[in-house]
Every structure is written in C-alpha cells, then in structure tokens.
C-alpha cells in the first residue's frame, strides 16, 4: 500500500514539473533610452500574454553595449542605431542570426513650450547658432550617443555644424537632453520625434529632412547567452500588438 501511494505521489510530482518549469520567469532587456515609454507598454503586453516578466535597463546604446562587453547579463539588446549593433556583432556579443531592424525614427528640433522660437525651416544654410542666441543647444554626446551622432551628421550636411558647435552641451543620453529643454535650461535641443511626443513641456519647432542623416534604424537582437524565453520576446516585438504600440508612440515599424 505504501509503495503504491509513493508511486502515485511520484507520478503527480512528475506531471507538475513541466508546468513549474514553464511558469513565470524574467528576461533582461538593454534598450536605448528613447524606447522607454513605448517599450514599457510593449513589455506590459508581453507579460500579460506570456507570464514572463521583463527587467528593462535604459541608457544610451553606446553605454549599454559597453556594459554587455564588460560582462553585464542581458538577454536582449535594442539599439538606437546600427553602428553599436555592428560593434556587438564584430565582438560576438550578439547573436547575428537573431537580429532584426525593427523601428525607424526622425530627428526634430525642440524648444521649451513657452519659448518665443516657433516654426523653423530646417534646410541647407539654416543658422542654428543665431537661432540659439546666447543660450545652449543640447543633444546626446556626438562622439558616442546615437542621437548626437545623427544630429552632428545632419548639421554637417546642412552646413550648420561649425557655427553652432561651440554652443552645444552634450548629454549622456537623449532623455537627458529632453529634460534640459523641458526645464528651460537650454534654448534648443535635438532629439527624436518620439521623445518630443512624450514630454508636454517642449514643442517641436523644426523637423530635420529625412535625407539629412543616415536612416535612423533601431535594430534588436538576442545575446549569445540569452535565456530561451528571450526568443519569445523577440517574436512578440514583431507582432501586430507590439507594432500598434510602437506606432502609437510615433515610431515607424520597418517590418512588412
């Protein structure tokens, strides 16, 4: 009798094991700062559908990739440009077979909401330095932060960089630049259109021509040591649900 009862208990435990193994778990996502609002909403939807929790770390793509290079545990890397994803690929820090160019964005010129600066036509020959007056212009660090690199490339192409460069203050990521403008601590800022959309204390005063910069592309990939659940997350990012959320936040969804 005892042996039979023991066998029954073992059978019950074995039948429960797959359910326990498939229960809620956590993945870690390193994502560009400009993705925060949209990706937070996507992550809520993903968790609701799968039971898998997402721990997201937001910063400049450059800083995140350097953290991964130094051994920080991440399952997914979501970059604001292809250069830092390429950097990771060259050093075998991402799984290139699980890389997708997912989103697009635009650069905009912003000012504090109450600024007297209004509509600005951004075209070859426009004088950003004069527009800023005696105040500062902010964007991400042009040496490493994606938005800053895009901004410098655009201003160089438009012939506005050399005159304006002395007025630039560099920030560690795009959201830091957005905050400085929102607080009125800078007259102008160059950020992504999606950042301006989520900050009520700034206004867009100009939109950069799309051909003024290299295409602004957000690639996403798994890391080589990613947990199995991360593949579900990558698949979810490509889903109609995620697409609707990203587009509502102003991103262009690049997948057909």
C-alpha positions in Angstrom: 0.0 0.0 0.0 2.8 2.4 1.0 4.7 1.6 -2.2 1.6 2.1 -4.3 1.0 5.5 -2.6 4.6 6.6 -3.1 4.3 5.7 -6.8 1.2 7.8 -7.1 2.9 10.8 -5.4 5.9 10.5 -7.8 3.6 10.4 -10.8 1.8 13.5 -9.6 5.1 15.4 -9.0 6.4 14.4 -12.4 3.2 15.6 -14.0 3.5 19.0 -12.3 7.2 19.5 -13.2 6.6 20.8 -16.8 4.1 23.4 -15.5 6.5 24.6 -12.9 9.3 24.8 -15.4 7.1 26.8 -17.8 5.9 29.1 -15.1 6.7 32.9 -14.8 10.3 33.8 -15.4 12.3 37.0 -16.1 14.3 38.3 -19.0 16.6 41.3 -19.1 16.4 43.8 -21.9 19.0 46.5 -22.5 17.3 49.2 -24.6 18.1 52.7 -25.9 16.7 55.5 -23.7 14.4 56.8 -26.5 12.5 53.5 -26.4 11.4 53.7 -22.8 7.8 54.8 -23.0 6.9 52.6 -25.9 8.8 49.6 -24.7 7.4 49.8 -21.2 4.0 49.5 -22.8 5.1 46.6 -25.0 6.6 44.8 -22.0 3.3 45.0 -20.1 1.5 43.5 -23.0 4.2 40.8 -23.3 4.0 39.8 -19.7 0.2 39.8 -19.8 0.3 37.3 -22.7 3.1 35.1 -21.6 3.6 35.5 -17.8 7.3 36.3 -18.5 8.5 39.4 -16.7 10.8 41.9 -18.3 13.5 43.8 -16.5 14.5 46.7 -18.7 17.6 48.9 -18.4 17.5 52.1 -20.4 20.5 54.2 -21.4 22.5 55.3 -24.4 23.1 52.4 -26.9 26.8 53.0 -26.5 26.7 52.7 -22.7 24.6 49.6 -22.8 26.8 47.8 -25.4 29.9 48.7 -23.3 28.2 47.1 -20.3 27.5 44.0 -22.2 31.1 43.9 -23.4 32.2 44.1 -19.7 30.0 41.1 -18.8 26.7 42.6 -17.8 24.0 40.0 -18.1 21.4 40.9 -20.8 19.2 38.7 -22.9 18.2 41.3 -25.5 20.0 44.4 -26.9 17.7 47.0 -28.5 19.9 49.8 -30.1 19.0 53.2 -31.5 21.5 52.8 -34.3 23.1 50.1 -36.4 26.6 51.1 -35.5 26.5 49.9 -31.9 24.7 46.7 -33.0 27.5 46.2 -35.6 30.1 46.8 -32.8 28.5 44.0 -30.8 28.3 41.7 -33.8 32.0 42.2 -34.6 32.9 41.1 -31.0 30.4 38.2 -30.9 28.4 40.0 -28.2 25.1 39.5 -30.0 23.5 36.6 -31.9 23.6 37.9 -35.5 21.1 35.2 -36.6 18.5 36.8 -34.2 19.0 40.4 -35.3 16.1 42.4 -36.7 16.0 46.1 -38.0 12.7 46.8 -36.3 11.9 50.6 -36.0 12.6 53.9 -37.6 12.5 57.5 -36.2 13.1 61.1 -37.1 15.2 64.0 -35.7 13.5 67.1 -34.5 14.5 70.5 -33.1 12.7 71.3 -29.9 12.4 74.3 -27.6 10.7 74.9 -24.2 7.0 75.1 -24.5 6.9 78.8 -23.7 9.8 79.7 -26.0 9.3 82.6 -28.5 11.0 80.4 -31.1 8.4 79.0 -33.3 8.3 77.3 -36.7 11.8 76.8 -38.1 12.6 75.6 -41.7 15.5 73.2 -41.4 17.2 73.2 -44.8 20.7 73.7 -46.2 22.1 77.1 -44.9 19.8 77.4 -41.8 21.7 79.2 -39.0 21.2 77.2 -35.8 23.8 79.3 -33.9 21.9 82.5 -34.5 18.6 80.8 -33.5 20.1 79.7 -30.2 21.2 83.3 -29.3 23.3 83.3 -26.1 21.8 80.1 -24.8 22.8 76.4 -25.2 21.8 73.7 -27.6 21.6 70.2 -26.2 21.8 66.7 -27.7 23.4 63.4 -26.9 27.2 63.3 -26.9 28.1 63.5 -30.6 31.1 61.2 -30.1 29.2 58.2 -28.9 25.4 58.7 -28.2 23.3 57.7 -31.2 21.1 60.8 -31.3 24.2 63.1 -31.0 25.9 61.3 -33.9 22.8 61.6 -36.0 22.5 65.3 -35.1 26.1 66.1 -36.0 25.8 64.2 -39.3 22.7 66.2 -40.1 24.1 69.6 -39.2 27.3 68.9 -41.1 25.3 68.0 -44.2 23.2 71.2 -43.8 26.3 73.4 -43.3 25.2 74.4 -39.7 27.7 72.4 -37.5 30.8 74.6 -37.5 29.0 77.8 -36.5 26.9 76.1 -33.8 29.2 73.5 -32.3 30.5 75.9 -29.6 27.0 76.3 -28.2 26.4 72.6 -27.8 26.1 70.9 -24.4 26.4 67.1 -24.7 24.3 64.7 -22.6 24.7 61.1 -21.7 21.5 60.1 -23.5 18.6 61.6 -25.4 16.3 61.8 -22.4 18.8 63.9 -20.5 18.8 66.4 -23.4 15.0 66.4 -23.5 14.8 67.1 -19.7 17.2 70.1 -20.0 14.9 71.7 -22.7 11.8 70.9 -20.7 13.2 72.7 -17.7 14.2 75.7 -19.8 17.9 75.1 -19.1 18.6 75.1 -22.9 17.0 77.1 -25.6 17.0 74.3 -28.1 17.6 70.6 -28.3 17.9 67.9 -31.0 16.1 64.7 -30.1 14.0 62.1 -31.7 10.4 62.8 -32.7 9.2 60.1 -30.3 10.9 61.8 -27.4 9.3 65.1 -28.1 5.9 63.4 -28.2 6.1 62.2 -24.6 7.3 65.5 -23.0 4.5 68.1 -22.6 6.9 70.9 -21.6 8.6 71.0 -25.0 7.4 71.9 -28.5 8.7 70.8 -31.9 9.9 73.9 -33.8 11.5 72.1 -36.7 11.8 68.7 -38.3 15.1 67.6 -39.9 14.8 66.4 -43.5 14.9 62.6 -43.7 17.8 62.7 -46.1 19.9 64.8 -43.8 21.0 61.8 -41.8 21.7 58.2 -42.4 18.5 56.2 -41.9 17.6 56.2 -38.2 17.2 52.5 -37.6 16.6 50.6 -34.3 17.9 47.0 -34.5 17.2 44.4 -31.9 19.0 41.1 -31.2 19.4 38.4 -28.7 22.8 37.9 -26.9 24.6 34.6 -27.3 23.7 33.5 -23.8 20.1 34.6 -23.9 17.6 32.6 -22.0 15.1 30.6 -24.1 12.2 32.9 -23.1 14.0 35.8 -24.8 13.2 34.3 -28.2 9.5 34.6 -27.4 10.1 38.2 -26.6 11.9 38.9 -29.8 9.0 37.3 -31.7 6.5 39.4 -29.7 8.3 42.6 -30.7 7.4 41.7 -34.3 3.7 41.1 -33.5 0.7 43.2 -34.5 0.2 44.1 -30.8 3.7 45.5 -30.5 3.5 47.2 -33.8 0.4 49.1 -32.8 2.1 50.2 -29.6 5.3 51.4 -31.3 3.3 53.3 -34.0 1.1 54.9 -31.3 4.3 56.3 -29.8 5.5 57.7 -33.1 7.9 55.0 -34.3 8.0 53.7 -37.8 7.6 49.9 -37.9 10.1 48.7 -40.5 8.9 45.1 -41.0 6.4 44.4 -43.7 
